[in-house]
Amino acid sequence: MKILVIYPGANWSPYDVAVGYEAALRALGHEVIVFDYHTQYRFYKQYLAWLCETQGMTFTRDAALLLASERVAIACMDQNPDVILNVMGVALHRRAFIHTHLLGIPMALILTESPYMDRFQAEIVNRGFVRLVFTNDKVSVEPLHEATGVSVVYLPHSYDPARHYPHEVGEEAQTDVFFYGTLWPERKALLDAVDWTRYHAYVAGTTFDRNNENPPVIQNEYMALWYSGTKIALNQHRTVEYDGGTVKDAYSLGPRAFEIAGCGAFQLCDDARPELYEVFGDSVATYHDAADLQGQIEYYLAHDAERKEMAAEAHRRVAPCSFLHRAQEILMPAIDEML
């Protein structure tokens, strides 16, 4: 099958989803064409900014999105794919959905921001001639189907064994405790309540850092080194939507849970997601609040053998959660049925 994969409009975690499924689909023998929407959007944004600065021209706020999205139709006319796999999709202009629909090419959409952005994601589906939707949280399947009328399939987050595996690392990546990620308000409040001076810890993010004034930005491709080098890798799921609401009934794990386990690291995770126990059983330790987090860190730093045994079991359990397995068992069967 010839598949056009549209990369998301940002170079962060959804980009890894596109990379993972691109490689998985190639491994399954499909012909994959990549449309790097992020690069197209960045080019047009800079070009229009140059026109505004040098030529005094003005454009609408979504002009760069529109121009980048129109390139999708050109790619489809050049390549004539059997299906379009649109990763995330929230930054794609409606024109791209209309053009590909008029070309008669069915589109499947992989949503990566459930359940935080389900209202907005439903709007994207409703305005866009999407034939099939994959969502990353089990609790979002029925609400998204009811809001859109489109078939919705649960596609759990995954990891890439070619990237997330146990690495040998030097002292620079060895820590007692490691966390790096976006510091949403509830996550920042939790981390601020823990006394990190007791440990050799690297706990940082995009809005603050406890170790130095100018922390290096750790790109996704290097996270595996830090996971491999730490004794305890923290994982804390979000509870706040982008618009400030809460998501108390979120069910499924984020990608960090699978990536940490893939690296063979010991994971200390919040206890908010029921899927954690379905996937990992007792091989991942949990905490409920900041005081519990501090206590669990103290306990597992003092119990090396137990920590390593749990990490090995989590690594064994995560094996069937790779992009390749998801593509073979969930993604492609659903696409085949859609076609």
MILUM-238560 format. One record per residue: residue number from 1; x, y, z of N, C-alpha, C in turn. Coordinates in steps of 0.001 Angstrom, whole numbers, plus 500000, padded with zeros to 6 digits. Atoms other than C-alpha are relative to their C-alpha. Last residue first. Layout:
N
<NUM,<X,Y,Z>,<X,Y,Z>,<X,Y,Z>>
...
//
This chain:
339
<339,<499850,499975,501454>,<489542,501041,502449>,<499111,498965,499317>>
<338,<500518,498727,500522>,<488309,501563,506037>,<500017,500007,498470>>
<337,<501461,500057,499906>,<488838,497863,506839>,<499363,501267,499449>>
<336,<500473,500969,500998>,<492409,498005,505583>,<498482,499922,499990>>
<335,<499913,499320,501294>,<492964,501154,507625>,<499522,499074,498889>>
<334,<501077,498999,500050>,<491705,499423,510781>,<499991,500731,498677>>
<333,<501302,500672,500117>,<493887,496353,510148>,<498840,500986,499911>>
<332,<500250,500479,501359>,<496828,498690,509430>,<498706,499178,499874>>
<331,<500061,498951,501012>,<496715,500638,512688>,<499606,499472,498630>>
<330,<501110,499053,499844>,<495811,497954,515221>,<499880,500938,498805>>
<329,<501158,500563,499328>,<497902,494749,515123>,<498793,500936,500041>>
<328,<500382,501308,500511>,<500644,495486,512606>,<498665,499527,500569>>
<327,<500330,499877,501425>,<500960,499202,513252>,<499458,498684,499460>>
<326,<501257,499235,500120>,<500757,498747,517034>,<499571,500098,498535>>
<325,<501106,500828,499535>,<503370,495966,516935>,<498667,500739,499844>>
<324,<500184,501081,500956>,<505726,498044,514791>,<498820,499112,500398>>
<323,<500724,499476,501159>,<505232,501144,516928>,<499716,498886,498991>>
<322,<499229,499201,500957>,<506335,499121,519952>,<499106,500520,498883>>
<321,<500597,498661,500088>,<504051,497987,522786>,<500739,500910,499017>>
<320,<501046,499995,501036>,<504692,494230,522567>,<499347,501365,499790>>
<319,<499595,500494,501322>,<508095,494576,524333>,<498886,500046,498955>>
<318,<500233,498955,500997>,<506804,496719,527219>,<500290,499521,498579>>
<317,<501415,499781,500272>,<506348,493765,529575>,<499750,501002,498871>>
<316,<500555,501186,500643>,<509980,492635,529425>,<498559,500247,499572>>
<315,<499382,500092,501326>,<511301,496133,530134>,<499456,498792,499240>>
<314,<500669,498993,500831>,<508840,496461,533008>,<500545,499973,498580>>
<313,<501335,500515,500308>,<510170,493168,534433>,<499215,500984,499127>>
<312,<499850,501087,500969>,<513774,494358,534175>,<498642,499434,499597>>
<311,<499660,499396,501289>,<512908,497660,535884>,<500124,498935,498918>>
<310,<501214,499395,500544>,<511168,495802,538709>,<500259,500610,498627>>
<309,<500893,501107,500375>,<514226,493600,539312>,<498714,500540,499375>>
<308,<499512,500573,501260>,<516526,496626,539229>,<499111,498856,499524>>
<307,<500161,499016,501078>,<514490,498487,541857>,<500420,499404,498652>>
<306,<501432,499946,500310>,<514219,495441,544110>,<499743,500934,498825>>
<305,<500381,501264,500620>,<517978,494899,543957>,<498533,500008,499590>>
<304,<499491,500154,501366>,<518840,498550,544564>,<499470,498737,499323>>
<303,<500277,501408,500318>,<516678,499076,547650>,<500361,499731,498537>>
<302,<499376,500854,498983>,<517880,502323,549311>,<499829,498514,499703>>
<301,<498558,499751,500054>,<517209,504474,546244>,<500742,499105,500986>>
<300,<499417,500740,501122>,<513827,502758,546104>,<501474,500312,499773>>
<299,<500069,501454,499872>,<512773,503815,549584>,<500751,499302,498870>>
<298,<499120,500442,498915>,<513959,507423,549490>,<500043,498469,500069>>
<297,<498625,499785,500462>,<512327,508009,546088>,<500988,499496,501046>>
<296,<499692,501075,500948>,<509093,506436,547351>,<501415,500135,499448>>
<295,<499804,501256,499278>,<509055,508732,550383>,<500370,498844,499078>>
<294,<498748,499911,499257>,<509566,511864,548318>,<500304,498687,500723>>
<293,<498906,500037,500979>,<506816,510824,545894>,<501353,500040,500703>>
<292,<499840,501406,500373>,<504457,510087,548797>,<501143,499840,499005>>
<291,<499430,500668,498826>,<504989,513596,550132>,<500250,498523,499708>>
<290,<498593,499632,499854>,<504480,515062,546658>,<500653,499300,501189>>
<289,<499804,498563,499856>,<501236,513179,545976>,<501479,500261,500261>>
<288,<501291,499304,500060>,<499953,509755,544954>,<500148,501517,500067>>
<287,<500139,499051,498908>,<503054,507724,544113>,<498684,500744,499813>>
<286,<500863,498832,500135>,<503595,504667,541952>,<500062,500879,501242>>
<285,<500398,499448,498709>,<506177,501936,541357>,<499180,501275,499789>>
<284,<499795,498551,499941>,<506244,500213,537981>,<499485,500495,501341>>
<283,<498607,499721,500362>,<506721,496419,537832>,<500325,501485,499965>>
<282,<499286,499427,498851>,<503539,495732,539803>,<501439,500383,499670>>
<281,<500212,500712,498749>,<501371,495199,536726>,<500680,500706,501157>>
<280,<498776,500275,499254>,<503021,496893,533751>,<499802,499234,501301>>
<279,<498803,500217,500811>,<500414,497098,531003>,<501155,499469,500834>>
<278,<500293,500967,501047>,<497129,496680,532875>,<501259,499636,499214>>
<277,<500005,501320,499377>,<498526,498408,535974>,<499689,498914,498969>>
<276,<498660,500306,499498>,<499488,501562,534063>,<500058,498570,500537>>
<275,<499307,500833,500977>,<496181,501488,532179>,<501406,499613,500464>>
<274,<500256,501433,499793>,<494403,502740,535304>,<500777,499097,499046>>
<273,<500432,500651,501231>,<496104,506172,534976>,<499804,498493,500201>>
<272,<501265,499500,500536>,<496226,508381,538087>,<499470,499226,498806>>
<271,<500948,501109,499957>,<498837,506543,540178>,<498664,500337,499348>>
<270,<501223,499665,499269>,<501757,508838,539366>,<498995,498852,499872>>
<269,<501070,499346,500753>,<504862,507082,538077>,<498850,500396,500932>>
<268,<500845,499583,498883>,<508245,505970,539410>,<498937,500926,499422>>
<267,<500947,498908,500170>,<509985,504058,536631>,<499191,500231,501269>>
<266,<501008,500087,498952>,<513130,501942,536816>,<499128,501242,499918>>
<265,<499855,499179,498803>,<514950,502055,533505>,<498894,499717,501004>>
<264,<499609,500852,498889>,<515243,499308,530911>,<500156,500748,501305>>
<263,<498585,499776,499696>,<515242,501823,528082>,<500488,499144,501164>>
<262,<499204,500487,501120>,<511959,500436,526779>,<501488,500146,500238>>
<261,<499908,501458,499886>,<510461,500952,530235>,<500834,499412,498875>>
<260,<499178,500315,498827>,<511258,504662,530103>,<500202,498496,500131>>
<259,<498609,499694,500346>,<509913,504941,526551>,<500943,499700,501162>>
<258,<499465,501054,500854>,<506652,503153,527367>,<501481,500226,499696>>
<257,<500053,501274,499266>,<505760,505371,530321>,<500624,498876,499197>>
<256,<498848,500099,499104>,<506965,508502,528492>,<500026,498658,500735>>
<255,<498860,500693,500611>,<504480,507908,525673>,<501175,499810,500942>>
<254,<499295,499175,500957>,<501457,508790,527842>,<501222,499265,499472>>
<253,<498651,499516,499721>,<499384,506106,529496>,<500497,500931,498911>>
<252,<498856,500636,500655>,<495641,505656,529154>,<501321,500696,500300>>
<251,<499792,501418,499724>,<492658,506328,531377>,<501372,499489,499567>>
<250,<499032,500492,500983>,<491928,510030,531678>,<500435,498591,500393>>
<249,<500318,501359,500412>,<488884,510361,533996>,<500938,499473,498926>>
<248,<499877,500938,498889>,<490069,513364,535983>,<499773,498550,499578>>
<247,<500302,501281,500629>,<490737,515558,532991>,<500197,498924,501065>>
<246,<499334,501184,499460>,<490635,519092,534374>,<499555,498750,499267>>
<245,<500877,500978,499381>,<489869,522317,532529>,<500773,498819,500537>>
<244,<500096,499871,498552>,<492413,525102,531966>,<499067,499021,500682>>
<243,<500855,498868,499668>,<492071,525632,528216>,<499732,500106,501495>>
<242,<499383,498760,500448>,<495094,523457,527399>,<499159,501214,500379>>
<241,<500118,499771,501427>,<493640,520683,529520>,<500689,501307,499618>>
<240,<500573,498720,500419>,<494905,519954,533029>,<499991,500108,498485>>
<239,<501408,500000,499636>,<495477,516534,534639>,<499288,501245,499499>>
<238,<500712,498738,499845>,<498873,515745,533162>,<498557,499778,500436>>
<237,<500965,499676,501042>,<500742,512527,533743>,<499253,501290,500317>>
<236,<501190,499401,499402>,<503834,512334,535941>,<499065,500456,498894>>
<235,<501041,499842,501014>,<506714,510022,535089>,<498762,500550,500685>>
<234,<501331,499571,499586>,<509960,510036,537035>,<499066,500111,498808>>
<233,<500559,499109,501016>,<512980,507979,536049>,<498572,500342,500408>>
<232,<501456,499830,499954>,<514768,506522,539081>,<499586,501004,498935>>
<231,<500509,501052,499131>,<518314,505107,539019>,<498467,500035,500053>>
<230,<500551,499623,498697>,<519282,507215,536049>,<499568,498784,500804>>
<229,<498994,499667,499001>,<521689,506487,533205>,<499459,500304,501387>>
<228,<499098,501121,499767>,<519415,504621,530820>,<500963,500268,501144>>
<227,<500761,501073,499374>,<516676,507229,531141>,<500917,498834,500352>>
<226,<500264,499597,498616>,<519224,509968,530456>,<499180,498943,500733>>
<225,<498727,500026,499274>,<520545,508228,527350>,<499786,500337,501473>>
<224,<499679,501385,499675>,<517010,507484,526122>,<501307,499892,500776>>
<223,<500635,500364,498737>,<516160,511188,526350>,<500358,498572,500419>>
<222,<499001,500212,498959>,<518713,512023,523665>,<499402,499546,501331>>
<221,<499110,501094,500377>,<516437,511586,520625>,<501074,499712,501049>>
<220,<500601,501325,499797>,<513730,513639,522319>,<500972,498863,499701>>
<219,<500827,500431,501113>,<515913,516744,522529>,<499526,498563,500232>>
<218,<499729,501397,500334>,<517172,517841,525918>,<499040,499580,498899>>
<217,<501243,500620,500429>,<517187,521639,526069>,<500321,498581,499538>>
<216,<500065,500406,501405>,<520290,522596,527993>,<498639,499395,499689>>
<215,<499924,501441,500249>,<519646,524339,531290>,<499990,499690,498518>>
<214,<500216,500181,501428>,<520501,528038,531563>,<500105,498520,499640>>
<213,<500844,498928,500522>,<520192,529073,535202>,<499678,499829,498529>>
<212,<499219,498850,500467>,<521471,525805,536603>,<499075,500985,499336>>
<211,<498578,500283,499963>,<520286,522775,538534>,<500874,501146,499517>>
<210,<499484,499951,498641>,<516711,523468,539559>,<501517,499888,500058>>
<209,<498968,501011,499810>,<515380,524361,536126>,<500590,500154,501391>>
<208,<499109,499738,498874>,<512262,526227,535060>,<501025,498886,500098>>
<207,<500291,498719,499362>,<509831,526718,532164>,<500849,500278,501236>>
<206,<499966,498868,500919>,<510818,524100,529578>,<499745,501337,500667>>
<205,<500993,499941,501059>,<511715,521381,531999>,<500099,501274,499210>>
<204,<500087,498730,500707>,<513940,520255,534817>,<498921,499941,498934>>
<203,<501447,499827,500105>,<514695,517581,537354>,<499765,501376,499409>>
<202,<500230,499061,501105>,<518277,516341,537160>,<498495,500030,499783>>
<201,<501196,500017,500838>,<518926,514793,540536>,<500111,500997,498863>>
<200,<499375,499544,501243>,<521943,513793,542613>,<498904,499915,498931>>
<199,<499599,500966,501017>,<519822,513529,545699>,<500850,500656,498921>>
<198,<499582,501254,499376>,<518952,515171,549015>,<500643,499042,498999>>
<197,<498611,499853,499535>,<518893,518647,547436>,<500524,498717,500644>>
<196,<499077,500673,500923>,<515771,517611,545495>,<501452,500090,500451>>
<195,<498650,499522,499683>,<513403,518438,548355>,<501016,499234,499167>>
<194,<499035,501053,499651>,<509981,517814,546767>,<501364,500633,500262>>
<193,<500250,500437,498622>,<507150,520383,546817>,<500965,498917,500466>>
<192,<499554,498964,499064>,<508409,522208,543724>,<499870,499562,501450>>
<191,<498540,500049,499936>,<508074,518985,541721>,<500554,501044,500965>>
<190,<499551,501265,499414>,<504370,518673,542515>,<501514,499999,500183>>
<189,<500333,499959,498577>,<503619,522347,541859>,<500472,498740,500708>>
<188,<499041,499102,499352>,<505480,522189,538541>,<499751,500057,501505>>
<187,<498731,500718,499983>,<503437,519175,537453>,<501064,500840,500706>>
<186,<500094,501006,498946>,<500168,520849,538429>,<501289,499204,500113>>
<185,<500108,499474,498624>,<501111,523988,536484>,<499959,498942,501085>>
<184,<501357,499512,499812>,<502350,522190,533337>,<499821,500389,501460>>
<183,<500404,499807,498613>,<506113,521837,533281>,<498635,500674,500067>>
<182,<500739,498748,499907>,<506867,520370,529884>,<499429,500138,501400>>
<181,<501229,499915,500785>,<509389,517614,530269>,<499363,501358,500133>>
<180,<499954,498838,500881>,<512597,516427,531896>,<498739,499984,499151>>
<179,<501235,499616,500687>,<512778,514127,534879>,<500279,501197,499120>>
<178,<500030,499200,501230>,<515697,512215,536354>,<498571,500280,499577>>
<177,<501367,499759,500457>,<516495,510877,539806>,<500061,500877,498757>>
<176,<500881,500751,499106>,<519706,509344,541162>,<498564,500070,499493>>
<175,<500657,499245,498931>,<521686,510536,538162>,<499284,499041,500943>>
<174,<500361,500855,498882>,<524102,509258,535509>,<499453,500836,501143>>
<173,<501428,500323,500092>,<524078,511187,532227>,<499543,499093,501138>>
<172,<500772,498774,500234>,<527422,513014,532660>,<498500,499729,499937>>
<171,<500404,499379,498742>,<528950,509905,534248>,<499098,501207,499787>>
<170,<498954,499498,499129>,<529012,508074,530939>,<499446,500688,501228>>
<169,<499805,498550,499945>,<526271,506047,529331>,<501129,500356,500949>>
<168,<498857,499775,499117>,<525744,502462,528136>,<500302,501491,499971>>
<167,<498748,499452,500527>,<522288,502434,526615>,<501086,499955,501074>>
<166,<498979,499721,498980>,<519267,500260,527463>,<501326,500421,499364>>
<165,<499457,501274,499536>,<516727,500603,524601>,<501084,500317,501031>>
<164,<500174,500186,498562>,<514547,503465,523397>,<500374,498576,500387>>
<163,<499557,498809,499269>,<515830,504470,519977>,<499957,499767,501497>>
<162,<498739,499571,500609>,<515645,501356,517801>,<500569,501229,500695>>
<161,<498870,500774,499465>,<513058,499935,520206>,<501341,500378,499385>>
<160,<499176,500470,501114>,<510688,502798,519241>,<501203,499245,500556>>
<159,<498594,499619,499899>,<507936,503374,521784>,<500750,499376,498835>>
<158,<499025,501040,500316>,<504161,503353,521705>,<501410,500490,500298>>
<157,<498665,499482,500271>,<501042,505277,522691>,<500993,498837,499900>>
<156,<499171,499584,498857>,<497824,503325,522540>,<501316,500624,499538>>
<155,<498625,500310,500388>,<495659,503345,519387>,<500919,500470,501129>>
<154,<498992,499724,498975>,<491967,503237,520307>,<501365,499503,499542>>
<153,<499289,501198,499538>,<489864,503314,517163>,<501029,500410,501050>>
<152,<498873,499654,499137>,<487251,505941,516228>,<500588,498715,500579>>
<151,<499473,501161,499282>,<484811,505573,513325>,<501259,500380,500764>>
<150,<498931,500715,500696>,<483445,509004,512417>,<500438,498803,500845>>
<149,<500606,501005,500858>,<480084,510320,513670>,<501001,499172,499220>>
<148,<499606,499873,501402>,<481913,513396,514961>,<499265,499057,499052>>
<147,<499888,498601,500422>,<480803,514163,518511>,<500228,500154,498512>>
<146,<501292,499333,499861>,<479494,510666,519277>,<500051,501434,499488>>
<145,<500916,500564,500999>,<482643,509068,517866>,<498648,500697,500057>>
<144,<499590,499494,501314>,<484861,511437,519854>,<499087,499461,498901>>
<143,<500341,498584,500154>,<482918,510746,523059>,<500382,500572,498637>>
<142,<501437,499778,500158>,<483068,506949,522487>,<499647,501476,499874>>
<141,<500543,500657,501196>,<486805,506672,521860>,<498524,500325,499801>>
<140,<500425,499033,501007>,<488055,509283,524352>,<499282,499377,498809>>
<139,<501191,499315,499526>,<488277,507050,527443>,<499429,500954,498952>>
<138,<501161,500875,500126>,<490674,504715,525623>,<498707,500717,500386>>
<137,<500547,500312,498676>,<493235,507483,525203>,<498696,499224,499845>>
<136,<499004,500558,499091>,<495591,507768,522208>,<499472,499722,501406>>
<135,<499787,499156,498829>,<492931,508269,519545>,<500884,499284,501004>>
<134,<499338,500747,498935>,<492795,506906,516002>,<500216,500966,501168>>
<133,<499275,499299,498938>,<490255,508460,513639>,<500605,498980,500962>>
<132,<499684,500871,498881>,<488963,507190,510287>,<500857,500761,500999>>
<131,<500705,501268,500098>,<487333,508802,507248>,<500179,499114,501235>>
<130,<499173,501099,499519>,<488276,512447,507849>,<499180,498717,499990>>
<129,<500134,501141,500908>,<486374,514952,505675>,<500891,498820,500400>>
<128,<498960,500443,500890>,<487822,517903,507649>,<499863,498748,499178>>
<127,<499820,499068,501114>,<485556,520252,509540>,<500812,499384,498867>>
<126,<501275,499582,500580>,<484144,517623,511883>,<500166,500925,498802>>
<125,<500590,501121,500736>,<487513,515974,512503>,<498723,500450,499279>>
<124,<499136,500282,501152>,<489161,519264,513443>,<499397,498890,499143>>
<123,<500250,498939,500983>,<486227,520199,515686>,<500829,499770,498739>>
<122,<501285,500312,500641>,<486507,516831,517431>,<499649,501051,498954>>
<121,<499738,501066,500963>,<490203,517567,518077>,<498714,499590,499280>>
<120,<499379,499397,501173>,<489233,520859,519706>,<500262,498954,498923>>
<119,<500976,499081,500601>,<486828,519203,522107>,<500549,500608,498716>>
<118,<501028,500713,500759>,<489188,516282,522667>,<498976,500925,499356>>
<117,<500484,499121,501057>,<492159,518465,523612>,<498847,499382,499204>>
<116,<499864,498589,499661>,<493221,517016,526958>,<499327,500915,498990>>
<115,<501296,499343,500107>,<491822,513518,526319>,<500052,501508,500196>>
<114,<501167,500389,499208>,<493514,512961,524005>,<500444,499638,501420>>
<113,<500196,499107,498854>,<496421,514894,522490>,<498721,499689,500772>>
<112,<498975,500252,498982>,<497919,512418,520009>,<499752,500763,501302>>
<111,<500047,498976,498958>,<495146,512050,517433>,<500979,499635,501112>>
<110,<499498,500485,498719>,<496103,509886,514459>,<500012,501156,500989>>
<109,<499398,498998,499123>,<493883,510885,511524>,<500429,499350,501312>>
<108,<500100,500463,498618>,<493023,508596,508617>,<500794,500970,500867>>
<107,<499062,499545,498971>,<492436,510244,505250>,<499663,499356,501343>>
<106,<500499,500061,498620>,<490850,508772,502139>,<501085,500380,501002>>
<105,<499036,500755,499202>,<492140,510019,498733>,<499526,499972,501457>>
<104,<500476,501361,499775>,<489336,511019,496350>,<500944,499135,500811>>
<103,<499153,500908,500772>,<491104,514072,494980>,<499602,498542,500204>>
<102,<500379,499840,501400>,<488192,516182,496238>,<500839,499104,499083>>
<101,<501314,500618,500180>,<488805,514791,499728>,<499563,500079,498538>>
<100,<499762,501447,500050>,<492500,515635,499467>,<498687,499245,499853>>
<99,<499313,500387,501237>,<491626,519207,498523>,<500195,498488,499908>>
<98,<500918,499876,501136>,<489049,519674,501284>,<500657,499493,498722>>
<97,<501024,501026,499869>,<491280,518336,504062>,<499061,500017,498789>>
<96,<499361,501286,500281>,<494201,520449,502868>,<498992,498862,500085>>
<95,<499837,500136,501443>,<492003,523567,502705>,<500623,498646,499627>>
<94,<501143,500738,500540>,<491000,523039,506343>,<500127,499781,498491>>
<93,<501080,499130,500442>,<494489,524146,507403>,<498882,499166,499370>>
<92,<500217,500057,501441>,<496616,521552,509230>,<498786,500854,499624>>
<91,<499426,498806,500618>,<497737,522579,512701>,<499772,500042,498497>>
<90,<500647,498793,499493>,<495451,520159,514572>,<500543,501278,499367>>
<89,<500970,499351,500859>,<496354,517190,512377>,<499459,501341,500452>>
<88,<500442,498878,499170>,<498010,515054,515062>,<498950,500831,499274>>
<87,<499625,500089,498589>,<499557,512644,512532>,<499712,501323,500698>>
<86,<499761,498652,499502>,<497696,512512,509208>,<500258,499936,501497>>
<85,<499938,500170,498555>,<497913,509109,507524>,<500462,501327,500588>>
<84,<499219,498987,499291>,<496790,509621,503924>,<499916,499697,501489>>
<83,<500587,499464,498774>,<495639,506610,501910>,<500947,501041,500585>>
<82,<501251,500707,499736>,<496199,504986,498524>,<499271,500588,501198>>
<81,<499999,501051,498971>,<498814,507560,497564>,<498634,499320,500113>>
<80,<501220,500811,500096>,<498810,509419,494212>,<499983,498870,501034>>
<79,<499729,501360,499524>,<502444,510645,494436>,<498807,499046,499899>>
<78,<498729,500539,500493>,<502482,513912,492472>,<500138,498507,500299>>
<77,<500092,500087,501458>,<498795,514725,492952>,<501273,499413,499406>>
<76,<500934,501080,500355>,<499051,513864,496639>,<499871,499849,498487>>
<75,<499331,501272,499730>,<502177,515984,497094>,<499103,498828,499615>>
<74,<499006,500177,501066>,<500402,518897,495403>,<500730,498681,500177>>
<73,<500719,500391,501216>,<497409,518481,497709>,<500968,499761,498851>>
<72,<500445,501378,499818>,<499696,518512,500756>,<499303,499503,498737>>
<71,<498956,500884,500527>,<501383,521653,499443>,<499638,498533,500179>>
<70,<500254,500194,501430>,<498102,523496,500022>,<501043,499088,499363>>
<69,<501013,501035,500173>,<498605,522930,503726>,<499699,499736,498535>>
<68,<499377,501294,499720>,<501863,524891,503792>,<499009,498858,499750>>
<67,<499040,500287,501062>,<500200,527848,502066>,<500664,498644,500208>>
<66,<500695,500235,501258>,<497191,527809,504372>,<500967,499590,498896>>
<65,<500652,501300,499906>,<499211,527401,507554>,<499316,499646,498684>>
<64,<498935,500998,500109>,<501428,530315,506489>,<499430,498586,500086>>
<63,<499497,500052,501378>,<498380,532485,505816>,<501075,498936,499827>>
<62,<499857,501393,500407>,<496699,531627,509137>,<500566,499848,498597>>
<61,<499231,500764,499021>,<497248,534991,510793>,<500238,498560,499545>>
<60,<500820,500498,498911>,<496133,536893,507706>,<500837,499111,500907>>
<59,<500649,501278,500253>,<498786,538636,505668>,<499125,499622,501188>>
<58,<500672,500553,498827>,<500290,542106,505372>,<499259,498725,499596>>
<57,<501219,500756,500257>,<502837,543484,502911>,<499400,499486,501311>>
<56,<501133,499337,499374>,<505351,546238,503726>,<498676,499281,499779>>
<55,<500914,499500,501018>,<507816,544852,501203>,<498779,500700,500583>>
<54,<499302,499340,501113>,<510879,544232,503365>,<499067,500637,498978>>
<53,<498921,499099,499573>,<509426,543422,506778>,<500581,500795,498846>>
<52,<500552,498927,499162>,<506079,541983,505686>,<501064,501030,500346>>
<51,<500793,499130,500867>,<507674,540019,502871>,<499398,501163,500782>>
<50,<499053,499222,500814>,<510301,538638,505255>,<499256,500964,499071>>
<49,<499435,498991,499096>,<507598,537576,507723>,<500989,500891,499251>>
<48,<500997,498942,499862>,<505819,535837,504844>,<500476,501091,500949>>
<47,<500107,499283,501281>,<508962,533887,504008>,<498993,501142,500094>>
<46,<498851,499114,500125>,<509610,532966,507643>,<499941,500820,498714>>
<45,<500087,499004,498936>,<506093,531593,508096>,<501147,500996,499903>>
<44,<500951,498968,500402>,<506236,529890,504710>,<499841,501077,501069>>
<43,<499526,499278,501176>,<509426,528016,505573>,<499050,501143,499634>>
<42,<498931,499104,499561>,<508290,527087,509099>,<500533,500832,498831>>
<41,<500597,498884,499249>,<505037,525678,507741>,<501063,501009,500427>>
<40,<500750,499157,500923>,<506791,523554,505129>,<499432,501231,500702>>
<39,<499031,499266,500821>,<509316,522233,507647>,<499296,500936,499035>>
<38,<499285,499068,499130>,<506606,521273,510157>,<500978,500859,499191>>
<37,<500792,498772,499880>,<504439,519730,507434>,<500711,501047,500843>>
<36,<499554,499359,498757>,<507083,517153,506598>,<499325,501360,500125>>
<35,<500206,498570,500181>,<505168,515182,503968>,<500316,500665,501324>>
<34,<500064,499109,498846>,<506616,511679,503968>,<499741,501435,499545>>
<33,<499566,498676,500432>,<505861,509042,501325>,<499798,500947,501178>>
<32,<500333,498848,499170>,<505699,505448,502548>,<500591,501265,499402>>
<31,<499291,498868,500594>,<505538,502345,500363>,<499553,501266,500723>>
<30,<500789,498989,500691>,<504378,499516,502609>,<500906,501074,499403>>
<29,<499979,500151,501442>,<506495,496456,503415>,<499182,501014,499221>>
<28,<501075,500910,500384>,<505758,496038,507109>,<499852,499883,498490>>
<27,<499598,501344,499595>,<509139,497565,507945>,<498946,498961,499624>>
<26,<498973,500460,500945>,<508172,500633,505916>,<500416,498562,500331>>
<25,<500694,500307,501254>,<504991,500944,507973>,<500976,499544,498922>>
<24,<500749,501242,499842>,<506957,500693,511212>,<499314,499592,498700>>
<23,<499074,501136,500007>,<509511,503312,510146>,<499246,498673,500079>>
<22,<499354,500039,501315>,<506807,505853,509236>,<500912,498778,499899>>
<21,<500882,500711,500925>,<504885,504882,512357>,<500530,499997,498572>>
<20,<500182,501391,499625>,<507737,505754,514673>,<499137,499233,499019>>
<19,<498769,500728,500300>,<508725,508957,512884>,<499816,498500,500268>>
<18,<499891,500086,501462>,<505133,510208,512938>,<501237,499208,499597>>
<17,<501046,500921,500437>,<504777,509384,516639>,<500074,499806,498485>>
<16,<499497,501357,499772>,<508126,511032,517338>,<498979,498952,499587>>
<15,<499049,500251,501090>,<506789,514227,515729>,<500582,498594,500138>>
<14,<500734,500576,501138>,<503845,514011,518137>,<500892,499730,498787>>
<13,<500356,501417,499872>,<506426,514400,520974>,<499142,499451,498861>>
<12,<499971,500497,498621>,<507997,517646,519738>,<499405,498612,500002>>
<11,<498946,500997,499817>,<508885,519203,516365>,<500116,499633,501476>>
<10,<499081,499631,498920>,<505627,520983,515560>,<500996,498876,500197>>
<9,<499452,498658,500202>,<503229,521053,512608>,<500916,500469,501104>>
<8,<500695,498903,499323>,<502649,517311,512627>,<500703,501334,499795>>
<7,<499410,499724,498691>,<504061,514958,509954>,<499295,501182,500662>>
<6,<499856,498564,499750>,<501745,513961,507143>,<500524,500183,501414>>
<5,<500013,499646,498583>,<502334,510330,506194>,<500239,501500,500136>>
<4,<499412,498681,499783>,<501376,509473,502608>,<499859,500350,501473>>
<3,<500540,499199,498900>,<500775,505726,502325>,<500757,501326,500084>>
<2,<499263,498735,500004>,<501218,503514,499244>,<499329,500965,500992>>
<1,<500839,498808,500000>,<500000,500000,500000>,<500876,501245,500000>>
//
